[in-house]
Amino acid sequence: MNRALALARSAVGRTSPNPPVGAVVVLDGRIVGEGATQPAGEAHAEVGALRQAGELARGATLYVTLEPCAHYGRTPPCARAIIEAGVAEVRAAVVDPNPLVEGRGLEMLRQAGIRVEVGEGAAEAEELIAPHAKLVTTGLPLVTAKFAVSLDGKIATRAGDSKWITSEESRRYAHELRSRSDAVMAGIGTVLADDPQLTARDGGGAPLPRQPLRVIVDSAGRIPQGAALVRQPGQTLVAVASEGARAKLDSLGAEVVAAEGSGGRVGLKAVMAELGRREITCVLVEGGGRLLGSLFDEGLVDRVVGFVAPVVIGGESAPSAVGGVGVGSMWDALRLKNVSVRRFGDDVAVTGAVRRK
């Protein structure tokens, strides 16, 4: 199962809207086939492992990080392929939360006389399929808030200078996070202040082959015609608050959608629902503070990645990472679970899932 989980990890960022899954076929204590989920429409992990095993799959044990599917989607059901291959036992890490599956694949295997065990490696497997689970159960993508702050909690100086708070190692990891995401979101304030590219780039600064969808929240349609992110490889979606704002951006060169919220602002829940309809499973939100604050206030954030650099900026007017209304008491403060801490040079990155009350 450890090998199956490693294969699943290797597929993160290139399987959407399908979840990253790893599968290993074992016969007489020896791995005879292995596979990982391929891009949508291509082979699932189980099928890849069975193909590699060939006739050696008969009588073997299949380790897989997610319950094999039992329905026809872009590809035929994996449970049927497992039965036809003559596999004797299946050990799955977790049950698929997709209502189209949700135990049906395992039941199909049991009815065919295959031994089934569930639970080994469940914690890591659930983490790997979290975006998939969020989309298939709610219709919404999993939202990760990412920000970088100084030791005193600032994201820029009082003059607005933010380059660079964190180290090169931290910024490299931030690009890795982008490359794993289906979409990267930013507010119009960040675009106007920094003119970011919002692309996933390698260590040399070159764009990676797969780019996340760039989503800009721009209530009044203020994004400049020459904005750097519009000229980059990949697609850009601009969410505005009205049809009038949408008309202002007709010649921008990006897709523009109207999502009206209250007070003349973009309706963030409507934007997330639209992304869910487009089978976007995970969104990385990179700022600024107003957008992040609104997402936290509306309960739309699922995960947090916060980089902290050992620098002190100071200044009462220097901006912080999360704006919005916030909470009135510490009792109501948002707290994280499953927290991990990693070092990147002299920086630390704190990652965790939002603890729902």
Disulfide bonds with the S-S distance in Angstrom:
none
